C-alpha cells in the first residue's frame, strides 16, 4: 500500500499527510522496512502531518520577519469563550459546546477563504448573527494583540512563501488528501511558483458496494457495525476497516465500547489486545475529565 514511501524519502522528499494518524502509520511502516533490511538505527523520516508542517514552516521562517504570536488551541478556545459570552447572556447554555461549533465554523471560513463581511451579510436568524458578531470580535482581538490561531496558519505560511521568507523543501509529497480546500490550493500553488515540486499521492478507491440496513436504535447500529467489521477482517485479516460514526464528539468512548461488543463479544475479558482492536479517532476534551471540570469550576468561582 505504501510502496512509494521508501523511494520518496530516499529521494529527499518531505512527506506531508492530511492528519497525524497517517503520519504515525507511515513512520511505523518505514521503521518496519528498516528492520526488515537489518538496520539497527536510521535517521527519523521526513514525515509530517499538515498542522505540524505548518508549525515548522512558521518556526523556520526568516528571522527578519515579524510574525504574530501563535495561540494554542486551548488559548484560542478561551478567547472564543470570552467573545461568545459578550453576545450570549443565558447562564444555562453549555458554552463549551458553542465554542466547539464556533471554532469549527471559524476553520471552515479560513479553509474556503470567506470574508467576515460575507459571513455577516449571509447571517440568517439569531444564532448566525451571534456567531458573525463573535467572529468579528475574535478577529479584532487577534489583530489588536498581534496573535494568530491555528485557522490562520495556512494563510500566514502562504504569505511567507509568496514573499520569499519561507524555507521551502525541494520536493513535497502529499498523502491522504482526498480533497483540497481553496486555502490549501493557494499555498500549494505558491510553492510551485517558487520552484518546489509538489506531488500528490493518488488515493486508492475500491469498487463501491452500497447497502442500507435499519436497526432498533443507535446502540444496535454500532454493534452491527462492529459485527460487519469482524466479517470483513475474517475474510482478509490484513486489511484495515474504518467505521464512520455520527456525533462521535458527544461520547467517543461509548461508541467505541458498542463497536467492540459487536466486533468481539466479551472483549472485556480479552485484555489489552481486544481493547485496542478498536481505535477511536476522536479523543475526549480535556475539560470533559471530572478533575479538570472541577478545577475549571473552582477557577470561575
C-alpha positions as CSV (number, residue, x, y, z in Angstrom):
1,X,0.0,0.0,0.0
2,X,2.9,2.4,0.8
3,X,5.4,1.1,-1.7
4,X,6.2,4.7,-2.8
5,X,7.3,5.8,0.7
6,X,10.9,4.4,0.8
7,X,11.8,5.7,-2.6
8,X,10.3,9.2,-1.9
9,X,12.2,9.5,1.4
10,X,15.5,8.3,-0.2
11,X,14.9,11.0,-2.9
12,X,14.9,13.7,-0.3
13,X,11.2,14.4,-0.4
14,X,9.2,15.7,2.5
15,X,6.0,13.7,3.0
16,X,3.1,15.7,4.4
17,X,0.0,13.8,5.5
18,X,-3.6,15.0,5.9
19,X,-3.6,14.1,9.6
20,X,-1.4,12.9,12.4
21,X,-2.7,9.4,12.4
22,X,-1.5,8.8,8.8
23,X,1.9,10.4,9.7
24,X,2.3,7.8,12.5
25,X,1.2,5.0,10.3
26,X,3.8,5.9,7.6
27,X,6.5,6.4,10.2
28,X,5.8,2.9,11.6
29,X,5.8,1.4,8.1
30,X,9.1,3.0,7.4
31,X,10.5,1.6,10.6
32,X,9.4,-1.9,9.7
33,X,11.1,-1.6,6.3
34,X,14.3,-0.6,8.1
35,X,14.1,-3.5,10.5
36,X,13.4,-6.0,7.6
37,X,16.6,-4.6,5.9
38,X,18.6,-5.4,9.1
39,X,19.1,-1.8,10.2
40,X,19.6,-1.1,13.9
41,X,19.4,2.7,13.6
42,X,18.3,5.2,11.0
43,X,17.5,8.9,10.7
44,X,14.0,9.9,11.5
45,X,12.0,10.0,8.3
46,X,10.8,13.4,6.9
47,X,7.1,12.7,7.5
48,X,4.9,15.4,8.9
49,X,1.2,16.0,9.3
50,X,-0.2,19.1,7.7
51,X,-0.7,21.1,11.0
52,X,2.8,20.1,12.2
53,X,4.4,21.1,8.9
54,X,2.7,24.5,9.0
55,X,4.0,25.0,12.5
56,X,7.5,24.0,11.4
57,X,7.3,26.4,8.4
58,X,6.4,29.3,10.8
59,X,9.2,28.4,13.2
60,X,11.8,28.2,10.4
61,X,10.8,31.4,8.7
62,X,13.3,34.1,8.1
63,X,14.2,35.6,11.5
64,X,13.8,39.1,10.0
65,X,10.1,38.5,9.7
66,X,8.0,39.9,12.5
67,X,5.4,37.1,12.9
68,X,2.3,37.2,15.1
69,X,2.4,35.1,18.3
70,X,0.6,31.8,17.8
71,X,-2.2,30.8,20.1
72,X,-2.5,27.2,21.2
73,X,-5.9,25.5,20.7
74,X,-6.7,26.0,24.4
75,X,-5.8,29.7,24.3
76,X,-8.0,30.1,21.2
77,X,-10.9,28.4,22.9
78,X,-10.6,30.7,25.9
79,X,-10.7,33.7,23.6
80,X,-13.7,32.3,21.8
81,X,-15.5,31.8,25.0
82,X,-14.8,35.4,26.0
83,X,-16.2,36.7,22.7
84,X,-19.2,34.5,22.8
85,X,-20.1,35.4,26.4
86,X,-20.3,39.0,25.2
87,X,-23.1,38.0,22.8
88,X,-24.8,35.3,24.9
89,X,-26.3,36.1,28.4
90,X,-28.0,32.8,29.2
91,X,-26.3,31.2,32.2
92,X,-27.8,27.8,31.4
93,X,-26.2,27.5,28.0
94,X,-23.4,25.0,27.6
95,X,-20.8,27.5,26.4
96,X,-18.2,24.7,25.8
97,X,-20.4,23.1,23.1
98,X,-21.0,26.5,21.5
99,X,-17.3,27.2,21.5
100,X,-16.6,23.9,19.7
101,X,-19.2,24.7,17.0
102,X,-17.8,28.2,16.6
103,X,-14.2,27.1,16.2
104,X,-15.3,24.5,13.6
105,X,-17.1,27.2,11.6
106,X,-14.1,29.6,12.0
107,X,-11.8,26.9,10.5
108,X,-14.2,26.5,7.5
109,X,-14.3,30.2,6.9
110,X,-10.5,30.2,6.6
111,X,-10.3,27.0,4.6
112,X,-12.7,28.4,2.0
113,X,-11.3,32.0,2.1
114,X,-14.7,33.6,3.1
115,X,-14.5,37.1,4.5
116,X,-16.3,38.1,7.7
117,X,-18.2,40.7,5.8
118,X,-19.7,38.0,3.7
119,X,-20.5,35.9,6.8
120,X,-22.3,38.9,8.3
121,X,-24.3,39.6,5.2
122,X,-25.3,35.9,4.9
123,X,-26.3,35.5,8.5
124,X,-29.9,34.4,8.9
125,X,-31.5,34.2,12.3
126,X,-30.3,34.9,15.9
127,X,-27.7,32.1,16.1
128,X,-25.9,33.0,12.9
129,X,-26.0,36.7,13.9
130,X,-24.4,35.8,17.3
131,X,-21.6,33.9,15.5
132,X,-20.9,36.7,13.0
133,X,-20.6,39.3,15.8
134,X,-18.5,37.0,17.9
135,X,-16.2,36.2,15.0
136,X,-15.6,39.9,14.3
137,X,-14.8,40.4,18.0
138,X,-12.4,37.4,17.9
139,X,-10.7,38.7,14.7
140,X,-10.4,42.2,16.3
141,X,-8.7,40.6,19.4
142,X,-6.2,38.7,17.2
143,X,-5.4,41.9,15.3
144,X,-5.1,44.1,18.4
145,X,-2.7,41.7,20.2
146,X,-0.8,40.5,17.0
147,X,-1.9,36.9,17.5
148,X,-2.7,34.1,15.1
149,X,-4.6,30.9,15.7
150,X,-4.5,27.5,14.0
151,X,-7.1,28.5,11.5
152,X,-4.9,31.4,10.2
153,X,-1.7,29.3,9.9
154,X,-2.3,28.3,6.3
155,X,-2.8,31.9,5.1
156,X,0.3,33.1,7.0
157,X,2.5,30.4,5.6
158,X,1.2,31.2,2.1
159,X,2.2,34.9,2.6
160,X,5.6,33.9,3.7
161,X,6.1,31.6,0.7
162,X,4.9,34.3,-1.7
163,X,7.3,36.9,-0.1
164,X,10.2,34.5,-0.3
165,X,10.6,34.5,3.5
166,X,10.0,30.7,4.0
167,X,12.4,27.9,3.7
168,X,11.0,25.5,1.1
169,X,11.6,21.8,0.6
170,X,12.8,20.8,-2.9
171,X,10.0,18.2,-3.2
172,X,6.8,17.9,-1.3
173,X,4.6,14.8,-1.4
174,X,1.0,14.9,-0.2
175,X,-0.5,11.7,1.2
176,X,-4.1,11.2,2.3
177,X,-5.6,14.3,0.8
178,X,-8.9,13.3,-0.8
179,X,-9.7,17.0,-1.4
180,X,-8.0,20.3,-1.2
181,X,-9.6,23.5,0.1
182,X,-9.1,26.8,-1.6
183,X,-6.7,27.9,1.2
184,X,-4.6,24.7,0.8
185,X,-4.6,25.0,-3.0
186,X,-3.4,28.6,-2.8
187,X,-0.5,27.5,-0.6
188,X,0.4,24.6,-2.9
189,X,0.3,26.9,-6.0
190,X,2.6,29.4,-4.2
191,X,5.1,26.5,-3.5
192,X,5.0,25.5,-7.2
193,X,5.6,29.1,-8.2
194,X,8.7,29.2,-6.1
195,X,10.2,26.1,-7.6
196,X,9.1,23.4,-5.1
197,X,8.0,20.2,-6.7
198,X,4.6,19.2,-5.3
199,X,3.3,15.7,-5.9
200,X,0.0,14.3,-4.6
201,X,-0.2,10.5,-4.0
202,X,-3.4,9.2,-5.5
203,X,-5.8,7.7,-3.0
204,X,-6.9,4.2,-3.8
205,X,-10.6,3.7,-4.3
206,X,-12.0,0.2,-4.3
207,X,-15.2,-0.9,-6.1
208,X,-18.2,0.8,-4.5
209,X,-20.7,-1.5,-2.8
210,X,-23.5,0.2,-1.0
211,X,-26.2,-1.3,1.2
212,X,-28.7,0.1,3.6
213,X,-30.0,-1.5,6.9
214,X,-32.2,-0.3,9.7
215,X,-31.8,-1.0,13.4
216,X,-33.9,-0.6,16.5
217,X,-31.7,2.2,17.9
218,X,-28.2,3.7,17.6
219,X,-26.7,1.2,20.1
220,X,-27.8,-1.7,17.9
221,X,-26.5,0.1,14.8
222,X,-23.0,0.5,16.4
223,X,-22.9,-3.2,17.5
224,X,-23.9,-4.2,14.0
225,X,-21.1,-2.1,12.6
226,X,-18.7,-4.0,14.8
227,X,-20.1,-7.3,13.6
228,X,-19.7,-6.2,10.0
229,X,-16.1,-5.2,10.6
230,X,-15.5,-8.7,12.1
231,X,-16.8,-10.3,9.0
232,X,-14.6,-8.1,6.8
233,X,-11.5,-8.9,8.9
234,X,-12.3,-12.7,8.8
235,X,-12.3,-12.5,5.0
236,X,-9.0,-10.6,5.0
237,X,-7.1,-10.2,8.3
238,X,-4.5,-7.9,6.6
239,X,-7.0,-5.1,5.8
240,X,-8.0,-2.1,7.9
241,X,-11.6,-1.4,8.4
242,X,-13.0,2.1,9.0
243,X,-16.3,2.9,10.6
244,X,-17.7,6.5,10.3
245,X,-19.9,7.3,13.3
246,X,-22.2,10.3,13.6
247,X,-21.9,12.6,16.7
248,X,-18.7,10.9,17.8
249,X,-17.7,14.1,19.6
250,X,-20.5,13.6,22.2
251,X,-19.3,10.3,23.6
252,X,-16.4,8.7,21.7
253,X,-15.8,6.1,24.4
254,X,-19.4,4.8,24.4
255,X,-19.3,4.5,20.6
256,X,-16.1,2.5,20.8
257,X,-17.5,0.2,23.5
258,X,-20.5,-0.6,21.4
259,X,-18.5,-1.3,18.3
260,X,-16.2,-3.6,20.4
261,X,-19.2,-5.5,21.6
262,X,-20.2,-6.3,18.0
263,X,-16.6,-6.9,16.9
264,X,-15.6,-9.2,19.8
265,X,-18.3,-10.1,22.3
266,X,-16.8,-10.5,25.7
267,X,-13.9,-8.2,24.8
268,X,-13.7,-7.1,28.5
269,X,-12.2,-10.5,29.3
270,X,-9.7,-10.4,26.4
271,X,-7.3,-7.9,27.9
272,X,-5.4,-5.1,26.2
273,X,-5.3,-6.7,22.8
274,X,-9.0,-6.8,22.4
275,X,-9.5,-3.4,23.9
276,X,-7.1,-1.9,21.3
277,X,-8.8,-3.7,18.4
278,X,-10.9,-0.5,18.0
279,X,-9.0,2.7,17.7
280,X,-11.1,5.9,18.0
281,X,-10.0,9.0,16.1
282,X,-11.8,11.4,18.4
283,X,-10.5,11.9,22.0
284,X,-12.3,13.3,25.0
285,X,-11.9,17.1,25.6
286,X,-9.6,17.9,28.5
287,X,-12.4,19.8,30.0
288,X,-14.6,16.7,30.0
289,X,-12.5,14.9,32.6
290,X,-14.1,15.3,36.1
291,X,-11.0,16.6,37.8
292,X,-10.4,19.2,35.1
293,X,-14.0,20.3,35.0
294,X,-14.0,20.7,38.8
295,X,-10.8,22.7,38.7
296,X,-12.2,25.0,36.0
297,X,-15.4,25.5,38.0
298,X,-13.3,26.4,41.1
299,X,-11.3,28.9,39.0
300,X,-14.5,30.5,37.7
301,X,-15.7,30.9,41.3
